[in-house]
Amino acid sequence: MAGGGAGCLGRSYVLTRAINGGYDPGAVAFDGLREKDVALDISKRLAAKLQSFDMDVVMTRETDVYVPLLERAYIANEANADLFVSVHTNSVTSRQAHGAEVLVYSLSSASVPVAEDVLANMVSLGLRNRGVKERPRLTVLSRTRMPAVLVEPAFISCDHGIDYQILRSSYGLDQIADAITRGVLGV
């Protein structure tokens, strides 16, 4: 692990599921599993875990509602959050793609140590390491005034292996939330 995660208690964290909610299901797997449901489940678990460390947590959505992209960044900025964590699942047309990745605005930003820690913890679950990647055009990474990471823990489109299993069980979703929590804490 990089060891450079947030690593301090009492910070305010904003958790979101960018793009989806309400009328927008996000990616839908071959078996009907919807990205918006998985991401919200992981985000709620993550919020509870961070709160157990006495951290202040603000979520941009806690129910199945659509929150516009700019509003998500506005909520984070208004909350004066120290870190923005956006939870997603990855998807491509191939059912063979698999692994975890974390996106940041810039590879030279303050977000990178947290991204590296989150990714290392997800890889420890057996997920393939797809790396920390730069995505400067994503609204939730470019419009927030604090370090921000967009977490893609596994491919919802994968039809086999660890990606398939981890996204379809309560235990697996809890493991993902634990991994993100450890990454945010820098442990």
Secondary structure, 3 states (H helix, E strand, C coil): CCCCCCCCCCCEEEEECCCCECCECCCECCCCCEHHHHHHHHHHHHHHHHHCCCCEEEECCCCCCCCCHHHHHHHHHHCCCCEEEEECCECCCCCCCCCEEEEECCCCCCCHHHHHHHHHHHHCCCCCEEEEEECCCCHHHHCCCCCEEEEECCECCCCCHHHHHHHCCHHHHHHHHHHHHHHHHCC
